[in-house]
């Protein structure tokens, strides 16, 4: 029987389902990054813009890769709106912020979203939007199962840092 792909082997560590640095590194290294959708398309993928990578979308993609749901998804780098619309989750491109549709762009002229009222006046980047909606799950993926109070404290401390 052939060996499983690295991304499948790296799904979780042996430490209670936590995603440690080694696991995350393996997931990122195993991620296919493509510039155009194949003619046959893809069932699921993360989409961000092409051109120079910035810390913003790189961090957003890395946080998503901590989560089993997105661990094996390829990343499409494009500004082609027709391709963007086919994505499972979109960060830093596409001109739309809609958590319900998994669209996390902050470049609209009308964008004013903040993490919470405590941070009014500090508009979120795409990484901030991903953390706002996936932060607790990312923290639990990295730390393992937590009680609600501990998870909330770590999420708050992470955002405050």
N, C-alpha and C positions, 0 to 999 in steps of 0.2 A: 504494500500500500504506500503511495507517495506521501512524503512529509507535508504537513499542513503549511500554508503560507505563513510568513512571519507575523502578519497582522492578526491572523487567527490565533497563533501560539501566544501572542502578546495581549490577548483579550483582557486578561487580568493576571495579577501576580498570585503567588501562593499565600499571600498574607491577608486572608479574609476578604478577598475581592477588591482590595485597594489597587489603585493605579499608581505604582511608584515611578521614579524617574526613569528607570530602565525600561519599564513597560511603555511609558509615554514616548520615550525616545524611539523604541522599536515601532510603535504605531506611526509616528511621524516619518521615520525613515521608509516605512513600507507604503506610505501614502503615494498613490499615483497623482501627479500634478499635471494637468493637461491644458492645452490652449484652445482646443476645439472639441465639441462633442463628437464622438464617433457617429458615422451614418446610422448605425443601429440604435443610437441613443444610449442612455444609461438609466437604470431603474431609479437610482438615488445618487445624489452628489451634493457636495458643498460648493458654493460659488462665491468667488470674490473677484476683484478687478484684476486686469492684466497690468503689465508695466512694473514699476518698482514696488517691491513689497515694503510695507510700513509695519511698525510694531503693532499698530492698531489691529489690522486684519490678521496678522500673524498670531497675535495673542488670542483673538477671537477663535481662530481655527484650532489652536492648541487646546483651548478650553473645551471646545466641542469634541476634540479627539480624546479627551479624558472620559467621555461618556460612551458606554457600549453602543448606544443607538447610532453614533456617528463614527465610531472607531475605525471601521473599514471603508468608509466612503472616500472616493477620490475627490480631489479639489479641482474644479474648473476655474481657470483665470480668464475672464472675458469681460467685455462691455457690451456684448451683443444681447440686446434686450430679449430677443426670442429665446436664446439659450438660458439667460438668467431666469426667465419665467418658468422653466422646466425644473429648476433646482429644488432640492428638498429643503435646504436652508441657504440663505444668502447673507453675506456680511460685507459691508463697506462699499456696496455697489447696487445699482438698480433704482435708486431714488425713492425707496419705500421703507417705512418703518411700520411693521405690523407683526407683533409677537404671535398672533393667532396664525399667521401665514408663514412664520419663521423668516421674516424679512427684517434685517437689522442694519439699515443704512441710516446715516446721520447727516447726509449732505444736502438735504432739502432746505431751501431758504426759510421755510416755516418751522423747521425742527427746533424744539425748545425743551425736549424731555430731559429730566434729571433723574438721579438715582432715587431720591426721595425728597420730601420737603426740607429735610435737614441739609440738603445740598443744593438749594435753589440757587440759580444763577450759574451752576456748573453743568453745562450741557454734556451729555454722554457721547463718547466715541462708539464705534461698532463693538469694540471689546467691552466697553462699559454696558452697552445694551445686552450683549450676550451674558455678561456677569449678572446683570439685573434679573434676567429671566432664567439663567441656568446656574448661577453661583452656588446655591445650596446643594445642587446635585453634583457639581464639580468638587466642592469641598468634601462631600461624603465619598466621592470616588477616590479622592486623594487620601482621605483620613480613615476610611472605613466607616461602618455604621456608627452613628452618633445619636444621642438623645437630642431633642429639639432645642433645648436651652444651649447646649454646647455648640451645635451646628450654627444657631443664630449668632452666637458670640464670635465664632471663627469667621463667619461671613462678614459681620460688621467690622471686625478687626482687619480683615483682608481689604475691605473697601476703604477703610480709614487710612491704611498704610500708604 
